[in-house]
Amino acid sequence: MLKKNVAVTAAIAGAIALLSIPALTTAAKTKPVQLANDGRAKCYDCHDEVKALKEGSKHAKLSCKVCHDKLDAHMSDPEKNKPVTVIDQALCGKCHKAQYDSFFEVNYEAPARKEKGSPTGRSPMQDKLLAGHGFTFEHDEPRGHAFMVIDQFAVDRFQGGRFQFKKGWQGVTSTGKTWDVLTDTGKKLPETAMAGNPTCIQCKTSDHLLKWKFMGDKDPKAKWDRTSNIVDVAKDTNNPLGCVHCHDPHGTQPRVVRDALIQAIEKDPKGNIFAKNGATDLKVIDFRGFRKIGIMQKTDSRMMCAQCHVEYNCNAGTQWSDGKPVKYDDLRTNHFPLKNSLQLLKHYQELNFFDFKHAITGARLIKFQHPETETYAGSVHDKAGVQCHQCHMPQHKGKDGKKFSTHGVIRPKNHVKEACLGCHPKDSVAKKSYEIDAVQNYVKGKMRKAEYWLGQLIDTYAAAQRMGVAPTVLDEARAKHEEAHVLWEYWTAENSDGFHNPDLARESLTGSIAASKAGVKILTDAMAVAKK
């Protein structure tokens, strides 16, 4: 299990957000001092939520001044003088060096700029099956957390390819602050898309925690919102996901900060995918209506990882009911369903939202993100109580001989000893590796078959349309395309190749195959009649 004192951050993430939208600094201005010397009682007069988190915790002795600058001026006139708050991981790294260093360690097992749509990628037929969507310009397999902002900004679908590595191709191994690694060329390249949006950035960085109102709504105190200019938001994004996403800086409690996740759990506290025995271990704290955080009594990395590793909508789109556009001022552009592949088509129909229309069939399709959390829910490992960090952040021994959870996030199949044998001590590395390969080989086979039949459905649709098959028949086949797409594309977005939940993968992918075959039959039967 993760310990409460692992990778905790000394950066503030709550109290001053109520009063200000402060700038970032890169280092603490003072050393920690004891309670009697830092005047925190005066802070608590306004910030009682912070007192409840901090006092009695492992960070209780840290002075407020460790993470806040200009506090004296703020105390003299709170409305006029806003404090500066440190959210940079480097501050946490002063005390938690092993965790900090492991976060930024380059994982050479994860290739850079590897297209999912390439012949060796997860979805070789992607360009055909996602025709009409920006992801067809570049949809890469993920790298580590240290690259989550850099890779998002550099990808050809984000802002027309205008953000490039300063060092060219040698820059792909560079980590650190975004704009030390990337440069803005100001040029849109051919065969690119302009698909970036402010909401998507919120799970990839902690920089905007105090600049973004809950759900990204507009507010005079919020520098950014869902409708903000994407380039301006990107230029203000300097760091990847920080410690404060998962560890409360005041008291070290495990926590979540991602607004749409908190909203989804609050809507269904007893029945959401994290609930056990009708309850969810999450206490939501509302900071004067500006933002919320969720605090846990015990570490639940399923929730912590679910801040990013979920299917979510952050894009503009269209309504199923009437074809009207859904723009970024609409709350549906910051939405977590917390549903799996079998449930999502119905969910989005009820939400009255779809992402795009297929360029050939006109089918109303959903473009999924990275639904690892929903996939894992209800799996064999989930039922056994295994959490994400136990496989992806196993314990390592540091240079000082002390154990810590690696924050680089590993691929378990390449580290079977650390990730698997703790629970399966009687097995060998070779045996578990063989079993993992078996699951993934099987699921990949189903993915290829699902792609094949979707391709057949698209081609048959085009032929039927040319032949003049009745629009009502085309509509019926198009509905089958919409069904088959959801059951297939979910698994190109999910990054385990089915290992997180092979039973769900099989049910979903065979369902996609069946729906595509049904659509092909509808069309071929109609064409046979038309030929007579």
C-alpha positions in Angstrom: 0.0 0.0 0.0 1.0 3.6 -0.5 2.0 5.2 2.7 0.6 8.6 3.6 4.1 9.9 3.9 5.1 8.9 0.4 5.5 11.7 -2.2 3.4 14.1 -0.1 3.8 17.7 -1.2 4.3 20.8 0.9 2.6 22.9 -1.7 -0.8 24.5 -0.8 -3.8 23.4 -2.8 -6.8 24.7 -1.1 -7.1 27.6 1.3 -5.7 30.5 -0.6 -7.7 29.5 -3.7 -10.6 30.9 -2.0 -9.1 34.4 -2.1 -6.8 34.5 -5.0 -5.4 33.0 -8.2 -1.7 33.2 -7.3 1.4 32.8 -9.6 3.8 29.9 -9.3 7.2 30.0 -7.8 9.9 27.3 -8.0 11.3 27.0 -4.5 10.4 27.6 -0.9 11.4 30.9 0.5 11.9 29.8 4.2 12.8 26.8 6.1 10.1 24.9 8.1 9.4 26.4 11.5 7.4 25.2 14.5 3.8 26.1 15.3 4.7 28.8 17.9 6.7 30.8 15.4 4.7 30.9 12.2 1.5 32.7 13.1 -0.7 30.0 11.6 -3.4 30.6 14.1 -4.2 33.8 12.2 -4.4 31.8 9.0 -6.9 29.5 10.6 -9.2 32.3 11.4 -10.2 32.3 7.8 -9.1 28.8 6.7 -10.6 26.4 9.2 -10.7 23.7 6.5 -6.9 23.8 6.4 -6.7 23.6 10.1 -8.7 20.4 10.1 -6.4 18.9 7.5 -3.1 20.1 8.9 -3.1 19.8 12.7 -2.2 16.4 13.9 -0.9 15.3 10.5 2.6 14.5 9.4 2.9 18.0 7.9 1.7 19.7 11.1 5.1 21.1 11.9 5.6 22.7 8.4 5.2 26.4 8.5 2.7 28.0 6.1 5.6 30.0 4.8 7.2 26.9 3.3 4.7 26.9 0.6 3.4 30.5 0.6 5.2 33.7 -0.1 4.1 37.3 0.7 2.0 36.2 3.6 2.8 39.2 5.7 1.4 41.5 3.1 -1.6 39.3 2.7 -2.3 39.4 6.4 -2.2 43.1 6.4 -4.8 43.4 3.6 -6.1 40.0 2.4 -8.2 41.4 -0.4 -5.6 43.6 -1.9 -2.5 41.5 -1.4 -2.6 38.0 -2.7 -0.1 35.4 -1.5 2.1 33.4 -3.9 1.7 29.6 -3.7 4.2 26.9 -4.7 2.7 23.9 -6.6 6.0 22.8 -8.2 7.0 19.2 -7.6 10.6 20.4 -6.9 9.5 21.7 -3.5 8.2 18.3 -2.6 11.4 16.8 -4.0 13.4 18.5 -1.3 12.0 16.0 1.3 10.9 13.2 -1.0 13.9 13.0 -3.4 13.5 9.3 -4.3 9.9 9.7 -5.4 10.7 13.0 -7.2 13.6 11.5 -9.1 11.7 8.4 -10.1 8.9 10.6 -11.5 11.2 12.2 -14.0 13.2 9.1 -14.8 12.8 8.4 -18.6 11.2 5.0 -19.2 12.8 3.8 -22.4 10.4 0.9 -22.6 7.7 3.3 -23.7 8.4 4.4 -27.3 7.9 8.1 -28.3 5.6 9.1 -31.1 4.4 5.5 -31.7 1.1 5.8 -33.7 -1.7 3.6 -32.6 -2.8 3.5 -36.2 0.5 2.0 -37.5 0.7 -1.6 -38.6 2.3 -2.6 -35.3 0.1 -0.2 -33.2 -3.0 -1.0 -31.2 -5.3 0.0 -34.0 -3.9 -0.6 -37.5 -7.2 0.4 -39.2 -7.7 3.5 -37.1 -7.6 6.0 -40.0 -10.5 4.3 -41.8 -12.5 3.6 -38.7 -12.1 7.1 -37.2 -12.3 8.9 -40.5 -13.4 12.5 -39.9 -11.8 12.8 -36.5 -8.6 14.8 -35.5 -7.0 11.7 -33.9 -6.4 10.3 -37.4 -3.6 12.9 -37.8 -1.7 11.5 -34.8 -2.8 9.3 -32.0 0.2 8.0 -30.1 0.6 5.3 -27.4 1.4 6.9 -24.0 4.7 7.4 -22.4 5.4 8.2 -18.7 3.9 10.9 -16.5 6.9 13.1 -17.0 5.9 13.5 -20.6 2.1 13.9 -20.2 2.1 17.6 -21.0 5.0 17.7 -23.4 3.6 14.9 -25.5 0.1 16.4 -25.5 1.3 19.7 -26.8 3.6 18.3 -29.4 1.2 15.9 -31.0 0.0 16.9 -34.5 -3.7 16.9 -33.5 -3.3 19.4 -30.6 -2.5 22.8 -32.2 -1.5 22.1 -35.8 2.0 21.0 -34.9 3.1 24.5 -33.9 4.7 23.3 -30.7 7.9 21.4 -31.4 10.9 20.1 -29.4 13.6 22.8 -29.0 16.3 20.2 -29.6 14.5 18.5 -32.5 14.4 14.8 -32.4 17.0 14.7 -29.7 14.5 16.5 -27.5 12.1 13.5 -27.1 14.0 12.4 -24.0 14.0 15.8 -22.4 11.9 16.2 -19.2 11.3 19.2 -17.0 9.4 22.4 -17.5 7.2 22.4 -20.6 8.7 25.5 -22.2 12.3 24.5 -21.5 11.6 21.4 -23.7 9.2 22.8 -26.3 9.1 25.9 -28.4 6.2 27.7 -30.2 7.0 28.0 -33.9 3.7 29.8 -34.5 3.2 27.8 -37.7 0.5 25.3 -38.5 1.8 22.3 -40.4 0.0 20.4 -43.1 -2.0 17.3 -42.2 -2.6 18.4 -38.6 -5.6 19.2 -36.5 -6.6 21.9 -34.0 -8.2 19.7 -31.3 -6.7 21.0 -28.0 -8.9 22.4 -25.3 -8.4 23.7 -21.7 -10.4 21.0 -19.9 -8.1 18.2 -21.2 -5.0 20.0 -19.8 -6.5 19.9 -16.3 -5.6 16.2 -15.6 -2.2 16.5 -17.1 -0.9 19.3 -14.9 -1.5 20.7 -11.4 -0.5 24.3 -12.5 -4.0 25.5 -12.8 -5.5 24.1 -9.5 -5.9 27.6 -8.1 -6.7 29.3 -11.4 -9.6 27.0 -12.4 -13.1 27.1 -10.8 -14.8 23.8 -10.1 -15.9 22.2 -13.4 -14.1 25.0 -15.3 -17.0 27.5 -15.0 -16.4 31.2 -15.6 -15.6 33.2 -12.5 -13.8 36.6 -11.8 -11.4 34.7 -9.6 -10.6 32.1 -12.2 -7.9 32.9 -14.7 -9.0 30.0 -17.0 -12.2 28.2 -17.9 -13.6 25.8 -20.4 -13.9 28.4 -23.1 -10.4 30.0 -22.6 -8.0 30.3 -25.6 -6.1 27.0 -25.7 -2.8 28.5 -26.7 -2.9 31.0 -23.8 -3.6 28.1 -21.4 -0.9 26.0 -22.9 1.7 28.8 -22.5 0.8 29.1 -18.8 1.3 25.3 -18.3 4.8 24.6 -17.1 4.7 21.3 -15.2 3.2 17.9 -15.6 0.9 16.3 -13.0 2.1 17.3 -9.5 2.2 15.7 -6.1 -0.8 17.8 -5.0 -3.1 15.9 -7.4 -3.0 12.8 -5.1 -1.5 14.0 -1.8 -3.0 16.8 0.3 -0.2 19.3 1.0 -1.6 20.4 4.3 -2.0 17.0 6.0 -0.6 14.4 3.6 -4.0 12.7 3.3 -4.6 10.8 0.0 -6.9 12.9 -2.1 -8.3 13.7 -5.6 -8.7 17.2 -7.1 -10.1 16.5 -10.6 -13.4 18.3 -10.6 -15.4 16.0 -13.0 -14.4 12.9 -11.0 -15.6 14.5 -7.7 -18.8 15.5 -9.4 -19.4 12.0 -10.7 -18.8 10.4 -7.3 -21.1 13.0 -5.6 -23.9 12.2 -8.0 -23.8 8.5 -7.1 -21.9 8.1 -3.8 -23.3 4.6 -3.0 -23.3 3.0 -6.5 -20.2 4.4 -8.2 -17.4 2.0 -9.3 -15.3 2.8 -6.2 -18.0 2.3 -3.6 -17.8 -0.7 -1.2 -20.8 -1.8 0.8 -22.7 1.2 -0.4 -20.2 3.8 0.6 -17.3 5.7 -0.9 -14.3 6.6 1.2 -14.2 10.2 0.0 -15.0 13.3 2.0 -15.6 16.3 -0.3 -14.4 19.7 1.0 -15.9 22.7 -0.7 -13.7 25.8 -0.6 -16.2 28.7 -0.6 -17.8 27.6 -3.9 -14.6 28.1 -5.9 -13.2 24.6 -5.9 -13.5 21.2 -4.2 -11.2 18.4 -3.2 -11.9 14.9 -2.1 -10.0 13.5 1.0 -9.7 9.8 1.7 -9.1 8.1 5.0 -7.1 5.3 3.3 -5.2 5.3 0.1 -7.4 4.2 -2.9 -5.3 4.6 -6.0 -8.2 3.5 -8.1 -9.7 6.9 -7.4 -6.4 8.8 -7.5 -5.5 7.3 -10.9 -9.1 7.9 -12.1 -8.4 11.6 -12.2 -6.8 10.9 -15.6 -7.1 7.2 -16.5 -10.8 7.3 -17.4 -13.1 7.9 -20.3 -14.1 11.5 -20.1 -15.5 14.1 -22.4 -13.7 17.4 -22.8 -14.5 18.2 -26.4 -17.2 20.1 -28.1 -19.7 17.9 -30.0 -23.2 17.5 -31.1 -26.6 16.5 -29.7 -28.1 13.2 -30.7 -31.6 14.6 -30.5 -31.5 17.5 -32.9 -28.0 17.8 -34.3 -27.4 21.1 -32.5 -23.7 21.9 -31.5 -22.5 21.4 -27.9 -19.9 24.1 -27.3 -17.4 24.6 -24.5 -19.7 26.8 -22.5 -21.8 23.6 -22.0 -20.9 21.5 -18.9 -21.0 18.3 -21.0 -17.5 19.3 -22.2 -16.2 18.4 -18.7 -17.8 15.1 -18.0 -16.8 11.7 -16.4 -19.3 8.9 -17.1 -17.5 6.2 -15.0 -19.2 3.5 -17.2 -17.6 0.6 -19.1 -17.8 -0.3 -22.8 -21.1 -2.1 -22.5 -22.8 0.9 -20.9 -21.4 3.9 -22.7 -23.5 4.1 -25.8 -26.7 4.3 -23.8 -25.0 6.8 -21.4 -24.0 9.2 -24.1 -27.3 8.9 -25.9 -29.0 9.8 -22.6 -26.5 12.6 -22.1 -27.5 13.7 -25.6 -23.9 14.0 -26.8 -21.7 12.5 -29.5 -18.2 13.5 -30.7 -18.2 13.3 -34.5 -19.8 11.8 -37.5 -18.0 9.2 -39.5 -16.8 10.6 -42.8 -18.3 7.7 -44.9 -21.4 6.4 -43.1 -22.4 9.5 -41.2 -22.7 7.4 -38.0 -22.7 9.4 -34.8 -19.6 8.2 -33.0 -17.8 8.6 -29.6 -14.1 9.1 -29.4 -12.9 7.5 -26.2 -10.0 8.5 -24.1 -8.1 6.1 -21.7 -10.7 4.2 -19.7 -8.4 2.0 -17.5 -10.3 2.7 -14.3 -13.7 1.6 -15.6 -12.2 -1.4 -17.3 -10.5 -2.5 -14.1 -13.7 -2.1 -12.0 -15.2 -5.5 -11.3 -12.2 -7.4 -12.7 -10.6 -10.4 -10.9 -7.9 -8.2 -9.5 -10.3 -5.5 -8.4 -12.4 -8.0 -6.6 -9.3 -9.3 -4.9 -8.6 -5.8 -3.5 -5.6 -5.1 -5.7 -5.1 -1.4 -6.4 -3.3 0.4 -9.3 -0.2 1.4 -7.4 0.5 -2.2 -6.3 1.3 -3.2 -9.9 2.3 0.1 -11.5 4.1 1.8 -8.6 5.8 -1.1 -6.7 8.2 -0.6 -3.8 11.8 0.0 -4.6 14.8 0.3 -2.4 16.5 3.8 -2.6 20.1 4.6 -2.4 19.7 5.2 1.3 18.4 1.6 1.7 14.8 2.8 2.5 11.9 1.5 0.5 9.7 3.9 -1.5 6.9 3.6 -4.2 8.3 4.4 -7.6 6.5 7.3 -9.1 7.8 6.7 -12.7 4.9 4.2 -13.1 6.1 1.0 -14.7 4.6 -1.4 -17.2 4.1 -4.5 -15.1 4.7 -7.0 -17.9 8.3 -5.7 -18.1 8.7 -5.9 -14.3 6.9 -9.1 -13.4 9.0 -9.7 -10.3 8.2 -6.4 -8.7 4.6 -6.2 -9.9 3.3 -9.7 -9.7 5.3 -12.0 -7.5 4.4 -10.3 -4.3 0.9 -11.7 -4.6 2.0 -14.8 -6.6 5.1 -15.9 -4.8 4.9 -19.5 -6.0 5.0 -18.5 -9.7 8.1 -17.6 -11.7 8.7 -14.5 -13.8 8.6 -16.7 -17.0 5.2 -18.2 -16.0 3.5 -14.9 -15.2 4.9 -13.3 -18.3 3.6 -16.2 -20.4 0.1 -15.8 -18.9 0.1 -12.0 -19.5 1.1 -12.6 -23.1 -1.7 -15.1 -23.5 -4.4 -12.7 -22.3 -3.1 -9.9 -24.5 -2.6 -12.1 -27.6 -6.2 -13.3 -27.3 -7.7 -9.8 -26.8 -5.6 -8.4 -29.7 -7.0 -11.1 -31.9 -10.5 -10.0 -31.1 -9.6 -6.4 -31.6 -8.3 -7.2 -35.1 -11.4 -9.1 -36.0 -13.6 -6.3 -34.7 -11.7 -3.8 -36.9 -12.0 -6.1 -39.9 -15.8 -6.3 -39.6 -16.2 -2.6 -39.0 -14.2 -2.1 -42.1 -16.5 -4.4 -44.0 -19.5 -2.6 -42.7 -18.2 0.8 -43.8 -17.3 -0.6 -47.3 -20.7 -2.3 -47.7 -22.4 0.9 -46.6 -20.6 2.9 -49.3 -21.6 0.2 -51.9 -25.2 0.2 -50.8 -25.4 4.0 -50.9 -24.0 4.0 -54.5 -26.6 1.4 -55.5 -29.4 3.6 -54.2 -30.5 1.5 -51.2 -33.4 3.1 -49.4 -32.4 5.7 -46.7 -34.4 3.8 -44.1 -32.1 0.8 -44.6 -29.0 3.0 -44.5 -30.3 4.4 -41.2 -30.7 0.9 -39.8 -27.1 0.0 -40.8 -25.8 3.2 -39.5 -27.2 2.4 -36.0 -25.3 -0.9 -36.1 -22.2 1.1 -36.9 -22.7 3.3 -33.9 -23.1 0.2 -31.7 -20.2 -1.7 -33.1 -17.9 1.3 -32.9 -18.4 1.9 -29.2 -17.7 -1.7 -28.4 -14.5 -1.7 -30.4 -12.9 1.7 -30.1 -13.0 1.7 -26.3 -10.3 -1.0 -26.4 -7.9 1.0 -28.7 -8.1 3.8 -26.1 -7.7 1.5 -23.1 -4.0 0.9 -22.6 -3.7 -2.7 -21.2 -4.7 -4.6 -24.4 -7.4 -6.2 -22.4 -5.3 -7.4 -19.4 -7.1 -5.2 -16.9 -10.3 -7.1 -17.6 -10.1 -9.8 -20.3 -13.7 -11.0 -19.6 -15.1 -7.5 -20.3 -12.9 -7.2 -23.4 -14.1 -10.4 -24.9 -17.8 -9.6 -24.3 -17.4 -6.2 -25.7 -15.3 -7.0 -28.8 -17.4 -10.0 -29.8 -20.4 -7.8 -29.4 -18.8 -5.3 -31.8 -18.2 -8.1 -34.3 -21.8 -9.3 -34.1 -23.1 -5.8 -34.5 -20.9 -5.2 -37.6 -22.0 -8.5 -39.1 -25.6 -7.6 -38.5 -25.1 -4.3 -40.3 -23.4 -5.9 -43.2 -26.3 -8.4 -43.6 -28.9 -5.6 -43.5 -27.1 -3.9 -46.4 -26.3 -7.0 -48.5 -29.9 -8.2 -48.2 -31.1 -4.8 -49.4 -28.6 -4.8 -52.3 -29.7 -8.2 -53.3 -33.3 -7.0 -53.6 -32.2 -3.9 -55.4 -30.4 -5.9 -58.1 -33.5 -7.8 -59.0 
